[in-house]
Amino acid sequence: MELNNKVIIVTGAGGGMGKVIVSQLLEEGAFVVGIDLSVSSLETINHERFVAKKANILDEQEIAKIFLDTNNKQGKIDGLVNAVGIAQQQSPIEDVSLEQWTRLMNINATSLFITVKEAVKYMKPNRQGSIVTIASISVVRPRPGLQSYIASKGAAESFSRAMAIELAPHLIRVNTIHPGPADTQMLGQFVGGDTDFTTMKDEVFKKSVPLGELIKPEDVSNAVVYLVSDRAKVVTGATLHVDGGRGL
Ligand SMILES: NC(=O)c1ccc[n+]([C@@H]2O[C@H](COP(=O)([O-])OP(=O)(O)OC[C@H]3O[C@@H](n4cnc5c(N)ncnc54)[C@H](O)[C@@H]3O)[C@@H](O)[C@H]2O)c1
């Protein structure tokens, strides 16, 4: 097994991608702590190496406590996977409130400041660690009406690159994954109010992928396993497009 003895924290663990990421990390032998605002989808994961923690990713104190408890109980933290995120309903900028912009920036970007800061505390003394952030291919291939979401994901990628250079002397690797349109409940949340999602899913999202299919959570979790594993020991500051060619 690829990840035997690794202790990995996953945010957004209860989501479409998060749950599959958690399951695959467990299959590969890791001890996993999953954080989400809603942990009900995680109830079916009954595993001795899994702990679910219900928390708001922006609650700095609560998140700090989860990292501290994990380190105290497991003796170390090897990996952090930031899969938390929210979508923006497609809308022209004039119709987007400052409150909506701020919420997207907070959950998709500021949350990374909170979790990476905590992870680094425990990774630095061990001189090893791997941090993976799920951003979005929309950063390089934007769609109209998603300006706030795309800006938040651009911040996620540039923050990861900035941390990769800052943490390289400590042998902590930081990488980004840009998924293309993925078959989770989030996809429907990008669609504007008057638009039919079923038509949009086949006619717009699927057709926008050169390889001809929507991305599956498993496609993203395969990339996560690689990036947190020692096979990727010289990979840092990279952005892996898991997008069926959507970014081309
Ligand atoms: N689905 C797509 O088409 C797509 C494409 C590219 C990138 N992404 C990104 O991939 C990641 C995973 O997306 P997904 O498709 O699994 O979406 P999802 O909505 O299924 O999962 C996101 C999870 O984040 C959790 N969450 C939201 N706000 C939170 C908060 N304040 N505190 C704690 N948890 C919170 C939600 O409860 C949910 O379980 C996200 O960062 C998303 O932006 C998704």
The ligand as a MOL file (V3000), in Angstrom:
LIG
                    3D

  0  0  0     0  0            999 V3000
M  V30 BEGIN CTAB
M  V30 COUNTS 44 48 0 0 0
M  V30 BEGIN ATOM
M  V30 1 N -17.4850 19.7430 -9.1450 0
M  V30 2 C -16.7910 20.4250 -10.0400 0
M  V30 3 O -17.1880 20.5640 -11.2030 0
M  V30 4 C -15.4660 21.0280 -9.6620 0
M  V30 5 C -14.5900 21.4100 -10.6990 0
M  V30 6 C -13.3560 21.9700 -10.3600 0
M  V30 7 C -13.0130 22.1300 -9.0300 0
M  V30 8 N -13.8640 21.7510 -8.0440 0 CHG=1
M  V30 9 C -13.4380 21.9380 -6.6590 0
M  V30 10 O -13.2470 20.6560 -6.0750 0
M  V30 11 C -13.4740 20.7110 -4.6590 0
M  V30 12 C -14.4720 19.6330 -4.2600 0
M  V30 13 O -15.6940 19.9130 -4.9240 0
M  V30 14 P -16.9430 18.8920 -4.9840 0
M  V30 15 O -17.3520 18.8170 -6.3940 0
M  V30 16 O -16.6200 17.6690 -4.2110 0 CHG=-1
M  V30 17 O -18.0450 19.7720 -4.2150 0
M  V30 18 P -19.0200 19.4040 -3.0120 0
M  V30 19 O -19.9540 20.5430 -2.8820 0
M  V30 20 O -19.5970 18.0480 -3.2210 0
M  V30 21 O -18.0260 19.3440 -1.7510 0
M  V30 22 C -17.5620 20.4900 -1.0730 0
M  V30 23 C -17.6270 20.2040 0.4280 0
M  V30 24 O -17.1320 21.3500 1.1300 0
M  V30 25 C -17.9150 21.4900 2.3180 0
M  V30 26 N -17.8990 22.8490 2.8200 0
M  V30 27 C -18.3920 23.9710 2.2110 0
M  V30 28 N -18.2240 25.0420 2.9940 0
M  V30 29 C -17.6260 24.5960 4.1500 0
M  V30 30 C -17.1910 25.2340 5.3380 0
M  V30 31 N -17.3770 26.5520 5.5420 0
M  V30 32 N -16.5870 24.4690 6.2850 0
M  V30 33 C -16.4140 23.1330 6.1110 0
M  V30 34 N -16.8120 22.4800 5.0000 0
M  V30 35 C -17.4080 23.2050 4.0330 0
M  V30 36 C -19.3200 21.0840 1.8970 0
M  V30 37 O -20.1160 20.7130 3.0200 0
M  V30 38 C -19.0540 19.9310 0.9300 0
M  V30 39 O -19.1200 18.6850 1.5880 0
M  V30 40 C -13.9740 22.1370 -4.3750 0
M  V30 41 O -12.8850 22.9220 -3.9180 0
M  V30 42 C -14.4270 22.6280 -5.7470 0
M  V30 43 O -14.3850 24.0270 -5.8600 0
M  V30 44 C -15.0870 21.1880 -8.3350 0
M  V30 END ATOM
M  V30 BEGIN BOND
M  V30 1 1 1 2
M  V30 2 2 2 3
M  V30 3 1 2 4
M  V30 4 1 4 5
M  V30 5 2 4 44
M  V30 6 2 5 6
M  V30 7 1 6 7
M  V30 8 2 7 8
M  V30 9 1 8 9
M  V30 10 1 8 44
M  V30 11 1 9 10
M  V30 12 1 9 42
M  V30 13 1 10 11
M  V30 14 1 11 12
M  V30 15 1 11 40
M  V30 16 1 12 13
M  V30 17 1 13 14
M  V30 18 2 14 15
M  V30 19 1 14 16
M  V30 20 1 14 17
M  V30 21 1 17 18
M  V30 22 2 18 19
M  V30 23 1 18 20
M  V30 24 1 18 21
M  V30 25 1 21 22
M  V30 26 1 22 23
M  V30 27 1 23 24
M  V30 28 1 23 38
M  V30 29 1 24 25
M  V30 30 1 25 26
M  V30 31 1 25 36
M  V30 32 1 26 27
M  V30 33 1 26 35
M  V30 34 2 27 28
M  V30 35 1 28 29
M  V30 36 1 29 30
M  V30 37 2 29 35
M  V30 38 1 30 31
M  V30 39 2 30 32
M  V30 40 1 32 33
M  V30 41 2 33 34
M  V30 42 1 34 35
M  V30 43 1 36 37
M  V30 44 1 36 38
M  V30 45 1 38 39
M  V30 46 1 40 41
M  V30 47 1 40 42
M  V30 48 1 42 43
M  V30 END BOND
M  V30 END CTAB
M  END
